[in-house]
Amino acid sequence: MTEFVQPVNQSISHFQLGSMNDVDNFDIDRLNSSLQYGDHHIIEDNTKKKERKKLKKKEEENEKRAQRQRQKEEKKARKQEEKQRKKSKNEQQLLSSKRILNTQFINKSKARIMMLDDTEEYLDLGKDDIGKILYTRVCDLIRLEEKDYFGLTFIDNENNRCWLDNDKRVRSQLKGVDSIFYFQVKFYPPEPALLQEDITRYQLCLQLRQDILSGKLPCSFVTYALLGSYTAQAELGDYSELDHGTTYDYLKELQFAPQQDEELLKRIHEQHKRHKGQPPNAADLHFLENAKKLAMYGVDIHPAQDSENVNINIGVSANGILIYRDKLRINRFAWPKILKISYKRKYFFIKLRPSDFDRYESTIGFKLPTYRAAKSLWKIAVEHHAFFRLRRPEEIRKRPVLPRFNSTFRYTGTYTYHQTRQLLLDRPNPDFERSLSKRMTRSLDVSGGETIRPLPRPQSVEPFFQIPILEHDENEHIPTAAYAHVKKKPERPPITPPRTPQPSIIREVKPKRPPPPADYANLPPEPPIRPAIHREISSTMNSDDALLAAIRLATDLDPNKQAEQIVMANS
C-alpha cells in the first residue's frame, strides 16, 4: 500500500501548491474523485492478480490432468505392447513348431500311388529318396517280381506325362508338383505267354483294359466282344444260370468298350458261355494272346508335326518308331535301320542307315509342341531301344573331370527283355485279389505245390482245353477235389538178401523196339501208302517202243489208236 500511497501524496502536494494562489477555485469534490480513481486502479490490479493465479492453478491442474492421462495412456500402451510381445512370442513359437513339423513332413511325407485296379496306396517318401527306392516299395506292396516291365508316371507343371527316373531324387523331379504317381506298364512284352507269373499277366491285362476304355487301343466289334468275354470269365468265373441269370444283365456292371450297347453285351454273353472251365489265369492268357495282335498294342503315341506342318503322331514300340497320320500308319523305322536319335529344342531327329540305293545317311526331323515334349519322346525311344535290343543294360559311366554338354541319360532298369526271358523265379505264384470280383485266385497246384508256368499258348481263338461236363443224378454224392498237402508215406529202402556167388551166364542181347509214333491231337490222318508198281523193261526194247510204253502208261485211251496217231504225227 505504501507504493500506491506515495504517488497520491505527491499529487496532492502538487495540487495544493498549484491551487494555493486561487483559493476560491479549489474543488474538494475533484480531490475526492481523484482519490477514488486511484483506489479503483488498485482494486483492478488485485482482481487481475487473482484471476491470473486462478488461471495458473487451472493450467497447472490441466497440466497435471494431462500428465495423468499421458501416464495412463503410456501404461495402457505398455500393457498392449507387452501383450503383443507375448502374442508375437507365442506366434513365433507356434511358427517354429510348425516349421519343425513342416520340415519333418518334408523330410518324410506320403506319396499317393494310383494303381491299375483304381485303388490308392500311400507310401512313405523321404526327402533324399531316389525313384528306385519308391518304385521298389510299390512293387513290394503288390508282391511283383518282374518289375522291369512297369514304372511310375507323374504330371509335371506343363501337364505332360513324365516317367519317374530311377537314379534321380524324387523331389527334384517333381519341382513343386503334388506327389501323385500312377503305376503303369512301361514296356509291353511282344510275347505275353513268356511271362513267368500270373500277377504280372494280370497287371498287364488291367493296363490293356484301361487302354481300350480310353481309346488308346482301338478294336473292332468282334475284338471287343472276344476280349470282353475273357474279361468276364476271369473276373466272374464260369457262367451259371443260377448265379448270373438267363440274360446279359449281369454284364452291365462291367465296362468292356468306350461305347458299349446291347448287341455287344449279347455277343459277350454268348461267348462267355463257351469259356466254361477256364481258370482266371488261363482267361488272362487268352486275353493277352488276342490283344497282342492289335495294330496299336504297346505303341506310345506322341503328337507332332512334320516338315510341312502337318499334324502327325509318333509312336514308339518294341519294334521301332512308327509314324501315323489320320489314324493310319504311313511310315515305319525299325530299330536296326536307325543309327541315332536326338533332339534339339522342339525338334526330334532320326538318323537312318543308307539303303541299297542311297550312298549317304539321311536324317528326318519332327517338330513337337514344347522342349520337354521332345525330351520325353527322346528318353522313351532310348529306353525302348535299350530294353528290347540290348542283351544287357549299359554300365553307368563315371562322371568325367571335364564337363560334358551332351546328355548322359541311359536305361536304368535291372534287366533287359533278353535277360527277363532267361530268368527263373524260384517262388510259387503269389495270391492276389482281383479288383472286380474280389475273390482270391491261385495257380493250379496239381502236383504237390508245383506250379505250371507258363501255360501252353493257344493256337486259335477258342479255348485250348475244355473240361468235359458229365451228367449225374441230383441225389448222387460227388466228392470234392482235395489238392492241398497230401502226406506221402516215407519210402523205405528195399531189403536186399545176401548175394551168393553164381556161375557166369552169357545173356542174349535182344534188339530194342522203336518207340511208338506220337499221337498228335487235331491232325488229319495220313493217307495210306500205295504199293510201288514194279515194271520190268526189256533190254531189247527200242527207244521208240519205250516212248510208246510211257505214253500208254500216262494216258487211259485206246493204246492202239492213240499210239498210231502219235506215231503218225511223229513221222
Beta strands, then each sheet from edge to edge (+ up, - down):
strand 1: 108-114
strand 2: 120-126
strand 3: 150-155
strand 4: 161-163
strand 5: 180-185
strand 6: 300-305
strand 7: 311-316
strand 8: 320-325
strand 9: 328-334
strand 10: 338-344
strand 11: 347-352
strand 12: 362-367
strand 13: 432-433
strand 14: 440-441
strand 15: 445-447
strand 16: 450-451
sheet 1: 2+ 1- 5- 3+ 4-
sheet 2: 6+ 7- 8+ 9-
sheet 3: 10+ 11- 12+
sheet 4: 13+ 14-
sheet 5: 15+ 16-
end
